[in-house]
Amino acid sequence: MQHAASAGDTQLIVAAILGIAAIVILISWLKLHPFISLAIGALSVGVAANLGLAKSIVSFSNGFGATMGGVGILMGLGAMFGKLLADSGGADQIVDTLVSRSRPETLPWTMGLVGAIIGLPMFFEIGLVLLIPVVLLVSRRSGLSVIKVAIPTLAGLSAMHGLVPPHPGPLIAVTTLGANLGFTLAFGILVAIPTVILAGPLFATLADRWVKVPTPEIFGSSETKQARSRPMPNFRTAIVAILLPVALMLARAVAEVVAPGSTAVLPSALHALGDPLIALGIAVLFSAWLFGMSREDISHSLEGALGPIAGILLIVGAGGGFKQVLVDTGIGAVIANAIVGSQLPVLFLAWLVAVLVRVATGSATVATVTTAGILAPVAASLPPTHGALMVLAIGSGSLFLSHLNDAGFWLVKGYLGMDIVQTLKTWTLLECIISLCGLIGVLILSMVV
């Protein structure tokens, strides 16, 4: 029988609400950086919950450090790998090969695949900047509208952002919730495939009827690959490099299912090689060697990869600090008990909390780290399969309703030459479709696993 909340529980819940409200106001209204906002919100929660300022600072610092020790390293390696792929010309080679082998009627489907492949190792914003010149070039050469080409590409990029490790978004939630990476990866792929199809080429057909925009001029140098002094890695090499960490992590998941706890050589080796840190590290070293880049070019790429993600790393670390404050005050356990005692499915609640934070702050990363921190005590009581599905529910919710407070909204609007209403009809609706398809896929899987 569910017991009534005590006065102490009520104070903790109020403290959590005030802290989250502070984060939302600071990000959305005062336009403070999410790192500072999360830090202020975390300390506010600690003080309001009678943890004390000094202990709140220690708790926040411990959570920040623990998160950076796990997710931060993975994000750094992922950024390095993505930069090597872009600078070597491997990304160009993948795009050129897939597009050159497609007929005009199949190009939207191909561009969805391109977005998914390129989006797997890269942050959304980096993948977007890389692929927009390609989108504009394909639109001009094929005669297809820019909407029909861009929407599937964006769908592939965004679905990877929310659903499939080793993309940093899902990895953040996997680490915070202690979820099984192999299950998350397998389920994420199962959910992502129909999601990209529905939100990509199929939705593009409808969006093309609603929004008519001329293809913008191709900005920058979209064909810099022609000026490269060295040959680009071939298509097969680039694909192998991208899929290598995924294959290693899947092999580890299979070994854990087939031979759990085995100390035999092969399962032990697969378990070690499939660790996300080792798998991404191998991918970076493998790419640096196989892509044929000079030592100077490799050094330049690896150094240049870390600057753009510094802000994201601070946000993720602050989210870990916020989570630790919730744990140390006891708020996490109180919220977990309230969620378990509610009549709504836990996975739906995970999606809903992520949606609320996303819509309020405009940041998928903030939505992911905040929601995962809140729900970590709940995930601990779930079976491994449902823990993985909670990661996907949070990832799906973190994508919902991109609007005026989201940097991605303005990037898409500016690159495609649309006005605000047209962007709402295309990009915003696309994100809602991905989010809802992800939720539906998670709920369906939860009934069969």
Secondary structure, DSSP 8 states (H G I E B T S, - for coil): ------HHHHHHHHHHHHHHHHHHHHHHTS---HHHHHHHHHHHHHHHTTS-HHHHHHHHHHHHHHHIIIIIHHHHHHHHHHHHHHHHTHHHHHHHHHHHT--GGGHHHHHHHHHHHHHTTS-HHHHHHHHHHHHHHHHHHH---HHHHHHHHHHHHHHHHHH-TTSHHHHHHHHHHT--HHHHHHHHHHHHHHHHHIIIIIHHHHHHHH---------S-TTGGGG-SS----HHHHHHHHHHHHHHHHHHHHHHHHSTT--SHHHHHHHHHTSHHHHHHHHHHHHHHHTT--HHHHHHHHHHHHGGGHHHHHHHHHHHHHHHHHHHHTHHHHHHHHHHHSSS-HHHHHHHHHHHHHHHH--HHHHHHHHHHHHHHHHHTS-HHHHHHHHHHHHHHTTS---TT-HHHHHHHHHHT--HHHHIIIIIHHHHHHHHHHHHHHHHHHTT-
